[in-house]
Amino acid sequence: MSGTHPWFGVDGPPAGREYGTAQVKSTLRHELRDCGTRLGSEVLALQPLVAARAAYDELFSSARGLLRLIERAVREAAPDRAGRLKALGADEEPYPFFVSDEDFEIRYAATMARPDVVIGPDGPKFLEFNVSGTFGGPAEIHLFTEAWTRIYGGSDAAPFQGYEPFAARAALYRRVCAELNLPPAVALLGSRLDRPGAQSARYYELESAYFRRQGLASEFLEPADLTGGDGGGPRYDLLHRYFAVDDWRDLGIDLEPVHRAVDRGALLFPPQSSYLLANKKTLAWISEGQPWMTEEDRELVARYLPWTRLVHPRKVVWNGRRHDLATLLLEHRRDFVLKKAIGMMGLQVTLGPHTTEQEWGEVVAAALADGESIVQEYVEPGRYRMQMSREAGPEPQEVDIAPVLSPVLFGGAAAGCWARYHGTGKAGIIGASGFGATENVLLAARTRPPRTAGQG
C-alpha cells in the first residue's frame, strides 16, 4: 500500500510548521542530544507521525486489554513464583532480584509496559509486549514531543497533542509510595554505560528533574552511588529499575551494590516478575485461548494479536485447518515469523518473508528442538507517508515508511507513543541500533483547530 494507511485518519503532513528544513534538523539534534537517540545520518524526518484521536486512543485501550489478559495468564499459570517459572520453562538464574513478598511481585508486575505494534490491513496488530522499567521510549517521546511542538509554533498552535510519559510515571510513583507507606521519593538506577557514546547522564537526569517538579524526591544513581558514604543503608527506599541484568553482565557492570541495597531494604521497581509477563510465551497462551477467557477476551485477542503459537512438535489449527506445525512452517515460510520467547531489541527474531528457505529451515529445526520459541503470523506493516530530508540533497522528499508504534502505559495510564522505522522506507526488523532504524513520536491530531497565527 502506498501513501498513508487509512487507519491513521490523516492525509499528508500536519500543516503549520514554522521552521525551515535546516532549523528543523538543528532543533531535533539539539533537543535529543546526548541521549543515544537514533535520528539517522542519511535521512531525517521533517514531521512527527500523527493519527486521528480515535485511532491514537485505540492503541492505548487495546494495549490495556491485552496486558490485562497477559497478566492474568501469568497469575493463572500457578499460585506462586516457582510454578510460574516452571510453566514458562524458565529458571530463576536470569532473574536474580525476586523478593519474598509474592503479593508485591505480582501486584505491580504489569505497571510499566510498552508493546510494539504494526498497522496491518485491518488495523493495529500487537507483535510483543515489553514489560519492565528498562524499555526505551519515555525520554524519547518526551523530547520529540517538545521539539515538534516548538517547531510547529508552540502548544497553542501545534495541530497535534500527546500524552506526557514523565507525568504518567510520576503519578504512578506517587501512588506506589502512598500504597507502600514510603516517602514520596524514587531514584533512577541505571548506568551511563548503557547509553553508548553519551557524554553525560542527561537521558536519566531529564526524568529525575521532572519527578522533582512533580513533588517526588529523585536523582539518577549509578550502582556505586546506592549507599551513603558511610556504607550504611540505601539512600532511597524505592529504586526505579532502569537496567536489564543481562545487559549489565555483558557490559561488566557489577551487580553486587544492587544486591546489597536490596538486602538492606530497598525495593526495585517494577518487580522482577514484570519480566515473566514479557516472556513471549504469554502471547501464545492467550492467542490459543485459556479456559478462563470470556468471549469478549477472545474477540479482543482475535482483533489485535496475530495468530501466535508455542513452537514444539505438535498439531495446530491455522486458517480453519489442522496442520502438523513443522510441515506448516516449512511450507508457508512467507506467512510466519519465529521469535525466541525471551529476547529484546529485535534480536532472536526471524522474518520468514525476508529469509531464504535454507535459513528458515535451520531456524525452524532449532526452534522445534529447543521449545523456547513462538511463531506468529506475519503482518505486512501499513505505510505512513513521511516528509524527509536527505543529507545528499537540499529538497525534502516523501518516503512511505513502515513504522513500528510503541504505546506506553504506566499504571494503566496512557504515556505517549514512540515510533521507529527505516528512513529508506524498507520494512524489516526494528530494534537494536544495528538494524539501522530511526526514531520519532506518534501524536494525536487535535480535536479542535489550533490558532492560525503564524501558520505556513
Contacts in CASP RR format, 6 or more apart in sequence:
PFRMAT RR
TARGET T0000
AUTHOR 0000-0000-0000
METHOD contacts of the structure
MODEL  1
MSGTHPWFGVDGPPAGREYGTAQVKSTLRHELRDCGTRLGSEVLALQPLV
AARAAYDELFSSARGLLRLIERAVREAAPDRAGRLKALGADEEPYPFFVS
DEDFEIRYAATMARPDVVIGPDGPKFLEFNVSGTFGGPAEIHLFTEAWTR
IYGGSDAAPFQGYEPFAARAALYRRVCAELNLPPAVALLGSRLDRPGAQS
ARYYELESAYFRRQGLASEFLEPADLTGGDGGGPRYDLLHRYFAVDDWRD
LGIDLEPVHRAVDRGALLFPPQSSYLLANKKTLAWISEGQPWMTEEDREL
VARYLPWTRLVHPRKVVWNGRRHDLATLLLEHRRDFVLKKAIGMMGLQVT
LGPHTTEQEWGEVVAAALADGESIVQEYVEPGRYRMQMSREAGPEPQEVD
IAPVLSPVLFGGAAAGCWARYHGTGKAGIIGASGFGATENVLLAARTRPP
RTAGQG
1 382 0 8 1.000
1 383 0 8 1.000
2 383 0 8 1.000
2 400 0 8 1.000
3 383 0 8 1.000
3 384 0 8 1.000
3 385 0 8 1.000
3 400 0 8 1.000
4 10 0 8 1.000
4 11 0 8 1.000
4 12 0 8 1.000
4 383 0 8 1.000
4 384 0 8 1.000
4 385 0 8 1.000
5 119 0 8 1.000
5 120 0 8 1.000
5 123 0 8 1.000
5 382 0 8 1.000
5 383 0 8 1.000
5 384 0 8 1.000
7 51 0 8 1.000
7 55 0 8 1.000
7 119 0 8 1.000
7 120 0 8 1.000
7 123 0 8 1.000
7 124 0 8 1.000
7 382 0 8 1.000
8 49 0 8 1.000
8 50 0 8 1.000
8 51 0 8 1.000
8 52 0 8 1.000
8 55 0 8 1.000
8 119 0 8 1.000
8 384 0 8 1.000
9 51 0 8 1.000
9 52 0 8 1.000
9 55 0 8 1.000
9 445 0 8 1.000
10 50 0 8 1.000
10 51 0 8 1.000
10 52 0 8 1.000
10 445 0 8 1.000
12 385 0 8 1.000
13 46 0 8 1.000
13 47 0 8 1.000
13 385 0 8 1.000
13 386 0 8 1.000
13 387 0 8 1.000
14 47 0 8 1.000
14 48 0 8 1.000
14 50 0 8 1.000
14 152 0 8 1.000
14 158 0 8 1.000
14 159 0 8 1.000
14 160 0 8 1.000
14 445 0 8 1.000
15 159 0 8 1.000
15 455 0 8 1.000
15 456 0 8 1.000
16 152 0 8 1.000
16 153 0 8 1.000
16 157 0 8 1.000
16 159 0 8 1.000
16 454 0 8 1.000
16 455 0 8 1.000
16 456 0 8 1.000
17 24 0 8 1.000
17 46 0 8 1.000
17 47 0 8 1.000
17 151 0 8 1.000
17 152 0 8 1.000
17 456 0 8 1.000
18 151 0 8 1.000
18 152 0 8 1.000
18 153 0 8 1.000
18 157 0 8 1.000
18 454 0 8 1.000
18 455 0 8 1.000
18 456 0 8 1.000
19 27 0 8 1.000
19 151 0 8 1.000
21 46 0 8 1.000
21 389 0 8 1.000
21 394 0 8 1.000
21 396 0 8 1.000
23 151 0 8 1.000
24 44 0 8 1.000
24 46 0 8 1.000
24 151 0 8 1.000
24 389 0 8 1.000
25 44 0 8 1.000
25 389 0 8 1.000
27 147 0 8 1.000
27 150 0 8 1.000
27 151 0 8 1.000
28 39 0 8 1.000
28 44 0 8 1.000
28 144 0 8 1.000
28 147 0 8 1.000
29 39 0 8 1.000
31 143 0 8 1.000
31 144 0 8 1.000
31 146 0 8 1.000
31 147 0 8 1.000
31 150 0 8 1.000
32 39 0 8 1.000
32 140 0 8 1.000
32 143 0 8 1.000
32 144 0 8 1.000
32 147 0 8 1.000
33 202 0 8 1.000
34 198 0 8 1.000
34 199 0 8 1.000
34 200 0 8 1.000
34 202 0 8 1.000
34 203 0 8 1.000
35 139 0 8 1.000
35 140 0 8 1.000
35 143 0 8 1.000
35 195 0 8 1.000
35 198 0 8 1.000
35 202 0 8 1.000
35 203 0 8 1.000
36 195 0 8 1.000
36 196 0 8 1.000
36 197 0 8 1.000
36 198 0 8 1.000
36 203 0 8 1.000
37 140 0 8 1.000
37 143 0 8 1.000
37 439 0 8 1.000
38 433 0 8 1.000
38 436 0 8 1.000
38 437 0 8 1.000
38 438 0 8 1.000
38 439 0 8 1.000
39 438 0 8 1.000
39 439 0 8 1.000
40 423 0 8 1.000
40 436 0 8 1.000
40 438 0 8 1.000
41 391 0 8 1.000
42 390 0 8 1.000
42 391 0 8 1.000
42 392 0 8 1.000
42 423 0 8 1.000
42 424 0 8 1.000
43 388 0 8 1.000
43 389 0 8 1.000
43 390 0 8 1.000
43 391 0 8 1.000
43 399 0 8 1.000
43 423 0 8 1.000
43 424 0 8 1.000
43 438 0 8 1.000
44 388 0 8 1.000
44 389 0 8 1.000
44 391 0 8 1.000
44 438 0 8 1.000
45 386 0 8 1.000
45 387 0 8 1.000
45 388 0 8 1.000
45 389 0 8 1.000
45 438 0 8 1.000
45 440 0 8 1.000
46 387 0 8 1.000
46 388 0 8 1.000
46 389 0 8 1.000
46 396 0 8 1.000
47 148 0 8 1.000
47 386 0 8 1.000
47 387 0 8 1.000
48 144 0 8 1.000
48 145 0 8 1.000
48 148 0 8 1.000
48 160 0 8 1.000
48 440 0 8 1.000
48 441 0 8 1.000
48 442 0 8 1.000
48 443 0 8 1.000
49 384 0 8 1.000
49 386 0 8 1.000
49 403 0 8 1.000
49 405 0 8 1.000
49 419 0 8 1.000
49 440 0 8 1.000
49 441 0 8 1.000
49 442 0 8 1.000
49 443 0 8 1.000
50 159 0 8 1.000
50 160 0 8 1.000
50 442 0 8 1.000
50 443 0 8 1.000
50 444 0 8 1.000
50 445 0 8 1.000
51 442 0 8 1.000
51 443 0 8 1.000
51 444 0 8 1.000
51 445 0 8 1.000
52 444 0 8 1.000
52 445 0 8 1.000
53 444 0 8 1.000
53 445 0 8 1.000
53 446 0 8 1.000
53 447 0 8 1.000
56 162 0 8 1.000
56 417 0 8 1.000
56 442 0 8 1.000
56 443 0 8 1.000
56 444 0 8 1.000
56 445 0 8 1.000
57 414 0 8 1.000
57 444 0 8 1.000
58 124 0 8 1.000
59 117 0 8 1.000
59 124 0 8 1.000
59 405 0 8 1.000
59 407 0 8 1.000
59 417 0 8 1.000
59 442 0 8 1.000
60 407 0 8 1.000
60 409 0 8 1.000
60 414 0 8 1.000
62 124 0 8 1.000
62 126 0 8 1.000
62 300 0 8 1.000
62 303 0 8 1.000
62 304 0 8 1.000
63 113 0 8 1.000
63 115 0 8 1.000
63 117 0 8 1.000
63 126 0 8 1.000
63 407 0 8 1.000
63 409 0 8 1.000
64 409 0 8 1.000
64 412 0 8 1.000
65 300 0 8 1.000
66 115 0 8 1.000
66 126 0 8 1.000
66 129 0 8 1.000
66 286 0 8 1.000
66 300 0 8 1.000
66 301 0 8 1.000
66 304 0 8 1.000
66 305 0 8 1.000
67 110 0 8 1.000
67 113 0 8 1.000
67 115 0 8 1.000
67 129 0 8 1.000
67 131 0 8 1.000
67 277 0 8 1.000
67 409 0 8 1.000
67 412 0 8 1.000
68 110 0 8 1.000
69 286 0 8 1.000
69 293 0 8 1.000
69 297 0 8 1.000
69 300 0 8 1.000
69 301 0 8 1.000
70 110 0 8 1.000
70 129 0 8 1.000
70 131 0 8 1.000
70 277 0 8 1.000
70 282 0 8 1.000
70 283 0 8 1.000
70 286 0 8 1.000
71 109 0 8 1.000
71 110 0 8 1.000
71 277 0 8 1.000
72 292 0 8 1.000
73 282 0 8 1.000
73 285 0 8 1.000
73 286 0 8 1.000
73 290 0 8 1.000
74 84 0 8 1.000
74 106 0 8 1.000
74 109 0 8 1.000
74 273 0 8 1.000
74 276 0 8 1.000
74 277 0 8 1.000
74 282 0 8 1.000
75 106 0 8 1.000
76 290 0 8 1.000
76 292 0 8 1.000
77 83 0 8 1.000
77 84 0 8 1.000
77 87 0 8 1.000
77 88 0 8 1.000
77 285 0 8 1.000
78 84 0 8 1.000
78 86 0 8 1.000
78 87 0 8 1.000
80 102 0 8 1.000
81 98 0 8 1.000
81 102 0 8 1.000
81 105 0 8 1.000
81 273 0 8 1.000
84 273 0 8 1.000
84 276 0 8 1.000
85 91 0 8 1.000
85 92 0 8 1.000
85 95 0 8 1.000
85 276 0 8 1.000
88 276 0 8 1.000
88 279 0 8 1.000
88 281 0 8 1.000
88 282 0 8 1.000
88 341 0 8 1.000
89 281 0 8 1.000
89 372 0 8 1.000
90 276 0 8 1.000
90 279 0 8 1.000
90 342 0 8 1.000
92 98 0 8 1.000
94 245 0 8 1.000
94 246 0 8 1.000
94 342 0 8 1.000
95 245 0 8 1.000
95 272 0 8 1.000
95 275 0 8 1.000
96 245 0 8 1.000
96 255 0 8 1.000
96 259 0 8 1.000
96 272 0 8 1.000
97 241 0 8 1.000
97 245 0 8 1.000
97 258 0 8 1.000
97 259 0 8 1.000
97 262 0 8 1.000
97 268 0 8 1.000
97 271 0 8 1.000
97 272 0 8 1.000
98 105 0 8 1.000
98 271 0 8 1.000
98 272 0 8 1.000
98 273 0 8 1.000
99 105 0 8 1.000
99 262 0 8 1.000
99 267 0 8 1.000
99 271 0 8 1.000
99 272 0 8 1.000
104 267 0 8 1.000
104 271 0 8 1.000
105 271 0 8 1.000
105 272 0 8 1.000
105 273 0 8 1.000
106 273 0 8 1.000
108 176 0 8 1.000
108 269 0 8 1.000
108 270 0 8 1.000
108 271 0 8 1.000
108 274 0 8 1.000
109 131 0 8 1.000
109 270 0 8 1.000
109 271 0 8 1.000
109 273 0 8 1.000
109 274 0 8 1.000
109 276 0 8 1.000
109 277 0 8 1.000
110 131 0 8 1.000
110 274 0 8 1.000
110 277 0 8 1.000
110 411 0 8 1.000
111 172 0 8 1.000
111 176 0 8 1.000
111 269 0 8 1.000
111 270 0 8 1.000
111 274 0 8 1.000
111 410 0 8 1.000
111 411 0 8 1.000
111 412 0 8 1.000
112 131 0 8 1.000
112 132 0 8 1.000
112 133 0 8 1.000
112 135 0 8 1.000
112 169 0 8 1.000
112 172 0 8 1.000
112 270 0 8 1.000
112 274 0 8 1.000
112 409 0 8 1.000
112 410 0 8 1.000
112 411 0 8 1.000
113 129 0 8 1.000
113 130 0 8 1.000
113 131 0 8 1.000
113 277 0 8 1.000
113 408 0 8 1.000
113 409 0 8 1.000
114 129 0 8 1.000
114 130 0 8 1.000
114 131 0 8 1.000
114 135 0 8 1.000
114 136 0 8 1.000
114 137 0 8 1.000
114 406 0 8 1.000
114 407 0 8 1.000
114 408 0 8 1.000
114 409 0 8 1.000
114 418 0 8 1.000
115 126 0 8 1.000
115 127 0 8 1.000
115 128 0 8 1.000
115 129 0 8 1.000
115 130 0 8 1.000
115 406 0 8 1.000
115 407 0 8 1.000
116 126 0 8 1.000
116 127 0 8 1.000
116 128 0 8 1.000
116 129 0 8 1.000
116 130 0 8 1.000
116 404 0 8 1.000
116 405 0 8 1.000
116 406 0 8 1.000
116 430 0 8 1.000
117 124 0 8 1.000
117 125 0 8 1.000
117 126 0 8 1.000
117 127 0 8 1.000
117 404 0 8 1.000
117 405 0 8 1.000
117 406 0 8 1.000
117 407 0 8 1.000
118 124 0 8 1.000
118 125 0 8 1.000
118 127 0 8 1.000
118 379 0 8 1.000
118 381 0 8 1.000
118 382 0 8 1.000
118 402 0 8 1.000
118 403 0 8 1.000
118 404 0 8 1.000
118 405 0 8 1.000
119 125 0 8 1.000
119 381 0 8 1.000
119 382 0 8 1.000
119 403 0 8 1.000
119 405 0 8 1.000
120 379 0 8 1.000
120 380 0 8 1.000
120 381 0 8 1.000
120 382 0 8 1.000
121 380 0 8 1.000
121 382 0 8 1.000
124 304 0 8 1.000
124 405 0 8 1.000
125 304 0 8 1.000
125 305 0 8 1.000
125 306 0 8 1.000
125 379 0 8 1.000
126 283 0 8 1.000
126 304 0 8 1.000
126 305 0 8 1.000
126 306 0 8 1.000
127 306 0 8 1.000
127 376 0 8 1.000
127 379 0 8 1.000
127 404 0 8 1.000
128 280 0 8 1.000
128 283 0 8 1.000
128 339 0 8 1.000
129 277 0 8 1.000
129 278 0 8 1.000
129 282 0 8 1.000
129 283 0 8 1.000
130 278 0 8 1.000
130 344 0 8 1.000
130 406 0 8 1.000
131 270 0 8 1.000
131 274 0 8 1.000
131 275 0 8 1.000
131 277 0 8 1.000
131 278 0 8 1.000
132 241 0 8 1.000
132 244 0 8 1.000
132 270 0 8 1.000
132 274 0 8 1.000
132 275 0 8 1.000
132 278 0 8 1.000
133 240 0 8 1.000
133 241 0 8 1.000
133 242 0 8 1.000
133 269 0 8 1.000
133 270 0 8 1.000
133 274 0 8 1.000
134 241 0 8 1.000
134 242 0 8 1.000
134 243 0 8 1.000
134 244 0 8 1.000
134 247 0 8 1.000
136 418 0 8 1.000
137 165 0 8 1.000
137 406 0 8 1.000
137 408 0 8 1.000
137 418 0 8 1.000
138 165 0 8 1.000
138 166 0 8 1.000
138 169 0 8 1.000
138 207 0 8 1.000
138 408 0 8 1.000
138 415 0 8 1.000
139 165 0 8 1.000
139 203 0 8 1.000
139 206 0 8 1.000
139 207 0 8 1.000
140 418 0 8 1.000
140 439 0 8 1.000
140 441 0 8 1.000
141 165 0 8 1.000
141 408 0 8 1.000
141 415 0 8 1.000
141 416 0 8 1.000
141 417 0 8 1.000
141 418 0 8 1.000
141 441 0 8 1.000
142 164 0 8 1.000
142 165 0 8 1.000
142 166 0 8 1.000
142 206 0 8 1.000
142 207 0 8 1.000
142 210 0 8 1.000
143 206 0 8 1.000
144 439 0 8 1.000
144 440 0 8 1.000
144 441 0 8 1.000
145 162 0 8 1.000
145 164 0 8 1.000
145 416 0 8 1.000
145 441 0 8 1.000
145 443 0 8 1.000
148 158 0 8 1.000
148 160 0 8 1.000
148 441 0 8 1.000
148 443 0 8 1.000
149 155 0 8 1.000
149 158 0 8 1.000
152 158 0 8 1.000
152 159 0 8 1.000
152 160 0 8 1.000
153 454 0 8 1.000
156 450 0 8 1.000
156 451 0 8 1.000
157 450 0 8 1.000
157 451 0 8 1.000
157 453 0 8 1.000
157 454 0 8 1.000
157 455 0 8 1.000
158 446 0 8 1.000
158 450 0 8 1.000
159 445 0 8 1.000
159 446 0 8 1.000
159 449 0 8 1.000
159 450 0 8 1.000
160 443 0 8 1.000
160 444 0 8 1.000
160 445 0 8 1.000
160 446 0 8 1.000
161 443 0 8 1.000
161 444 0 8 1.000
161 446 0 8 1.000
162 416 0 8 1.000
162 417 0 8 1.000
162 443 0 8 1.000
162 444 0 8 1.000
163 413 0 8 1.000
163 414 0 8 1.000
163 415 0 8 1.000
163 416 0 8 1.000
163 417 0 8 1.000
164 415 0 8 1.000
164 416 0 8 1.000
165 408 0 8 1.000
165 410 0 8 1.000
165 415 0 8 1.000
165 416 0 8 1.000
166 206 0 8 1.000
166 207 0 8 1.000
166 210 0 8 1.000
166 211 0 8 1.000
166 214 0 8 1.000
167 210 0 8 1.000
167 214 0 8 1.000
168 408 0 8 1.000
168 410 0 8 1.000
168 411 0 8 1.000
168 413 0 8 1.000
168 414 0 8 1.000
168 415 0 8 1.000
168 416 0 8 1.000
169 207 0 8 1.000
169 211 0 8 1.000
169 410 0 8 1.000
169 415 0 8 1.000
170 210 0 8 1.000
170 211 0 8 1.000
170 214 0 8 1.000
170 215 0 8 1.000
170 216 0 8 1.000
171 214 0 8 1.000
171 410 0 8 1.000
171 413 0 8 1.000
172 410 0 8 1.000
172 411 0 8 1.000
172 413 0 8 1.000
173 184 0 8 1.000
173 186 0 8 1.000
173 211 0 8 1.000
173 216 0 8 1.000
173 238 0 8 1.000
173 240 0 8 1.000
173 269 0 8 1.000
174 184 0 8 1.000
174 214 0 8 1.000
174 215 0 8 1.000
174 216 0 8 1.000
175 411 0 8 1.000
176 182 0 8 1.000
176 238 0 8 1.000
176 269 0 8 1.000
177 183 0 8 1.000
177 184 0 8 1.000
177 185 0 8 1.000
177 186 0 8 1.000
177 216 0 8 1.000
177 238 0 8 1.000
178 184 0 8 1.000
180 238 0 8 1.000
180 267 0 8 1.000
182 237 0 8 1.000
182 238 0 8 1.000
183 217 0 8 1.000
183 237 0 8 1.000
184 215 0 8 1.000
184 216 0 8 1.000
184 217 0 8 1.000
185 216 0 8 1.000
185 217 0 8 1.000
185 218 0 8 1.000
185 236 0 8 1.000
185 237 0 8 1.000
185 238 0 8 1.000
186 211 0 8 1.000
186 216 0 8 1.000
186 217 0 8 1.000
186 218 0 8 1.000
186 236 0 8 1.000
186 238 0 8 1.000
186 239 0 8 1.000
186 240 0 8 1.000
186 269 0 8 1.000
187 208 0 8 1.000
187 218 0 8 1.000
187 219 0 8 1.000
187 220 0 8 1.000
187 221 0 8 1.000
187 235 0 8 1.000
187 236 0 8 1.000
187 238 0 8 1.000
187 239 0 8 1.000
187 240 0 8 1.000
188 204 0 8 1.000
188 207 0 8 1.000
188 208 0 8 1.000
188 218 0 8 1.000
188 219 0 8 1.000
188 220 0 8 1.000
188 221 0 8 1.000
188 240 0 8 1.000
188 242 0 8 1.000
189 221 0 8 1.000
189 223 0 8 1.000
189 226 0 8 1.000
189 239 0 8 1.000
189 240 0 8 1.000
189 241 0 8 1.000
189 242 0 8 1.000
189 243 0 8 1.000
189 258 0 8 1.000
189 268 0 8 1.000
190 204 0 8 1.000
190 220 0 8 1.000
190 221 0 8 1.000
190 222 0 8 1.000
190 223 0 8 1.000
190 242 0 8 1.000
190 243 0 8 1.000
191 222 0 8 1.000
191 223 0 8 1.000
191 243 0 8 1.000
191 248 0 8 1.000
191 251 0 8 1.000
191 253 0 8 1.000
192 198 0 8 1.000
192 200 0 8 1.000
192 201 0 8 1.000
192 222 0 8 1.000
193 251 0 8 1.000
193 253 0 8 1.000
194 242 0 8 1.000
194 243 0 8 1.000
194 247 0 8 1.000
194 248 0 8 1.000
194 251 0 8 1.000
195 203 0 8 1.000
196 433 0 8 1.000
201 220 0 8 1.000
204 220 0 8 1.000
204 242 0 8 1.000
205 220 0 8 1.000
207 218 0 8 1.000
208 218 0 8 1.000
208 219 0 8 1.000
208 220 0 8 1.000
209 218 0 8 1.000
211 218 0 8 1.000
212 218 0 8 1.000
217 236 0 8 1.000
221 235 0 8 1.000
221 236 0 8 1.000
221 239 0 8 1.000
223 253 0 8 1.000
223 254 0 8 1.000
223 255 0 8 1.000
223 257 0 8 1.000
223 258 0 8 1.000
224 257 0 8 1.000
225 235 0 8 1.000
226 234 0 8 1.000
226 235 0 8 1.000
226 239 0 8 1.000
226 257 0 8 1.000
226 258 0 8 1.000
226 260 0 8 1.000
226 261 0 8 1.000
226 266 0 8 1.000
227 233 0 8 1.000
227 234 0 8 1.000
227 235 0 8 1.000
227 257 0 8 1.000
227 260 0 8 1.000
227 261 0 8 1.000
227 264 0 8 1.000
228 235 0 8 1.000
232 264 0 8 1.000
233 261 0 8 1.000
233 264 0 8 1.000
233 265 0 8 1.000
234 261 0 8 1.000
234 264 0 8 1.000
234 265 0 8 1.000
234 266 0 8 1.000
236 266 0 8 1.000
237 265 0 8 1.000
237 266 0 8 1.000
237 267 0 8 1.000
238 266 0 8 1.000
238 267 0 8 1.000
238 269 0 8 1.000
239 261 0 8 1.000
239 266 0 8 1.000
239 267 0 8 1.000
239 268 0 8 1.000
239 269 0 8 1.000
240 269 0 8 1.000
241 268 0 8 1.000
241 269 0 8 1.000
241 270 0 8 1.000
243 253 0 8 1.000
244 344 0 8 1.000
245 255 0 8 1.000
248 255 0 8 1.000
249 255 0 8 1.000
258 268 0 8 1.000
262 268 0 8 1.000
276 282 0 8 1.000
278 342 0 8 1.000
279 341 0 8 1.000
279 342 0 8 1.000
280 308 0 8 1.000
280 339 0 8 1.000
280 340 0 8 1.000
280 341 0 8 1.000
280 342 0 8 1.000
280 343 0 8 1.000
280 374 0 8 1.000
281 310 0 8 1.000
281 341 0 8 1.000
281 374 0 8 1.000
283 305 0 8 1.000
283 308 0 8 1.000
283 374 0 8 1.000
283 376 0 8 1.000
284 308 0 8 1.000
284 309 0 8 1.000
284 310 0 8 1.000
284 374 0 8 1.000
286 293 0 8 1.000
286 297 0 8 1.000
286 301 0 8 1.000
286 305 0 8 1.000
287 301 0 8 1.000
287 305 0 8 1.000
287 306 0 8 1.000
287 307 0 8 1.000
287 308 0 8 1.000
287 309 0 8 1.000
288 308 0 8 1.000
288 309 0 8 1.000
288 310 0 8 1.000
289 298 0 8 1.000
289 301 0 8 1.000
293 301 0 8 1.000
306 376 0 8 1.000
306 377 0 8 1.000
306 378 0 8 1.000
306 379 0 8 1.000
307 318 0 8 1.000
307 376 0 8 1.000
307 377 0 8 1.000
308 374 0 8 1.000
308 375 0 8 1.000
308 376 0 8 1.000
308 377 0 8 1.000
309 316 0 8 1.000
309 325 0 8 1.000
309 374 0 8 1.000
309 375 0 8 1.000
310 371 0 8 1.000
310 373 0 8 1.000
310 374 0 8 1.000
311 325 0 8 1.000
311 329 0 8 1.000
311 338 0 8 1.000
311 367 0 8 1.000
311 368 0 8 1.000
311 371 0 8 1.000
311 373 0 8 1.000
311 374 0 8 1.000
311 375 0 8 1.000
312 325 0 8 1.000
312 368 0 8 1.000
312 371 0 8 1.000
313 325 0 8 1.000
313 326 0 8 1.000
313 368 0 8 1.000
314 325 0 8 1.000
315 322 0 8 1.000
315 323 0 8 1.000
315 324 0 8 1.000
315 325 0 8 1.000
316 322 0 8 1.000
316 323 0 8 1.000
316 325 0 8 1.000
316 328 0 8 1.000
317 323 0 8 1.000
318 328 0 8 1.000
318 377 0 8 1.000
325 368 0 8 1.000
325 375 0 8 1.000
326 364 0 8 1.000
326 368 0 8 1.000
329 336 0 8 1.000
329 338 0 8 1.000
329 360 0 8 1.000
329 364 0 8 1.000
329 375 0 8 1.000
330 360 0 8 1.000
330 361 0 8 1.000
330 364 0 8 1.000
333 352 0 8 1.000
333 353 0 8 1.000
333 355 0 8 1.000
333 357 0 8 1.000
333 360 0 8 1.000
333 361 0 8 1.000
334 352 0 8 1.000
334 353 0 8 1.000
334 378 0 8 1.000
335 352 0 8 1.000
335 377 0 8 1.000
335 378 0 8 1.000
336 352 0 8 1.000
336 375 0 8 1.000
336 376 0 8 1.000
336 377 0 8 1.000
336 378 0 8 1.000
337 349 0 8 1.000
337 350 0 8 1.000
337 351 0 8 1.000
337 352 0 8 1.000
337 375 0 8 1.000
337 376 0 8 1.000
337 377 0 8 1.000
337 378 0 8 1.000
338 349 0 8 1.000
338 350 0 8 1.000
338 352 0 8 1.000
338 363 0 8 1.000
338 364 0 8 1.000
338 367 0 8 1.000
338 373 0 8 1.000
338 374 0 8 1.000
338 375 0 8 1.000
339 348 0 8 1.000
339 349 0 8 1.000
339 350 0 8 1.000
339 373 0 8 1.000
339 374 0 8 1.000
339 375 0 8 1.000
339 376 0 8 1.000
340 347 0 8 1.000
340 348 0 8 1.000
340 349 0 8 1.000
340 372 0 8 1.000
340 373 0 8 1.000
341 372 0 8 1.000
341 373 0 8 1.000
341 374 0 8 1.000
342 372 0 8 1.000
345 431 0 8 1.000
345 432 0 8 1.000
346 429 0 8 1.000
346 430 0 8 1.000
346 431 0 8 1.000
346 432 0 8 1.000
346 435 0 8 1.000
347 431 0 8 1.000
347 432 0 8 1.000
349 429 0 8 1.000
350 359 0 8 1.000
350 360 0 8 1.000
350 363 0 8 1.000
351 378 0 8 1.000
351 428 0 8 1.000
351 429 0 8 1.000
352 360 0 8 1.000
352 378 0 8 1.000
353 378 0 8 1.000
354 428 0 8 1.000
355 363 0 8 1.000
367 373 0 8 1.000
367 375 0 8 1.000
380 427 0 8 1.000
381 402 0 8 1.000
381 403 0 8 1.000
381 404 0 8 1.000
381 427 0 8 1.000
382 402 0 8 1.000
383 400 0 8 1.000
383 401 0 8 1.000
383 402 0 8 1.000
384 400 0 8 1.000
384 401 0 8 1.000
384 402 0 8 1.000
384 403 0 8 1.000
384 421 0 8 1.000
385 398 0 8 1.000
385 399 0 8 1.000
385 400 0 8 1.000
385 401 0 8 1.000
386 398 0 8 1.000
386 399 0 8 1.000
386 400 0 8 1.000
386 401 0 8 1.000
386 421 0 8 1.000
386 423 0 8 1.000
387 396 0 8 1.000
387 397 0 8 1.000
387 398 0 8 1.000
388 396 0 8 1.000
388 397 0 8 1.000
388 398 0 8 1.000
388 399 0 8 1.000
388 423 0 8 1.000
389 396 0 8 1.000
389 397 0 8 1.000
390 397 0 8 1.000
399 423 0 8 1.000
399 424 0 8 1.000
399 425 0 8 1.000
400 425 0 8 1.000
401 421 0 8 1.000
401 422 0 8 1.000
401 423 0 8 1.000
401 425 0 8 1.000
402 421 0 8 1.000
402 422 0 8 1.000
402 425 0 8 1.000
402 426 0 8 1.000
402 427 0 8 1.000
402 428 0 8 1.000
403 419 0 8 1.000
403 420 0 8 1.000
403 421 0 8 1.000
403 440 0 8 1.000
403 442 0 8 1.000
404 419 0 8 1.000
404 420 0 8 1.000
404 421 0 8 1.000
404 430 0 8 1.000
404 437 0 8 1.000
405 417 0 8 1.000
405 418 0 8 1.000
405 419 0 8 1.000
405 442 0 8 1.000
406 417 0 8 1.000
406 418 0 8 1.000
406 419 0 8 1.000
406 420 0 8 1.000
407 414 0 8 1.000
407 416 0 8 1.000
407 417 0 8 1.000
408 414 0 8 1.000
408 415 0 8 1.000
408 416 0 8 1.000
408 417 0 8 1.000
408 418 0 8 1.000
409 415 0 8 1.000
416 441 0 8 1.000
416 442 0 8 1.000
417 441 0 8 1.000
417 442 0 8 1.000
417 443 0 8 1.000
418 439 0 8 1.000
418 441 0 8 1.000
418 442 0 8 1.000
419 439 0 8 1.000
419 440 0 8 1.000
419 441 0 8 1.000
419 442 0 8 1.000
420 430 0 8 1.000
420 431 0 8 1.000
420 437 0 8 1.000
420 438 0 8 1.000
420 439 0 8 1.000
420 440 0 8 1.000
421 430 0 8 1.000
421 437 0 8 1.000
421 438 0 8 1.000
421 440 0 8 1.000
422 428 0 8 1.000
422 430 0 8 1.000
422 436 0 8 1.000
422 437 0 8 1.000
422 438 0 8 1.000
423 437 0 8 1.000
423 438 0 8 1.000
428 435 0 8 1.000
429 435 0 8 1.000
430 437 0 8 1.000
431 437 0 8 1.000
END
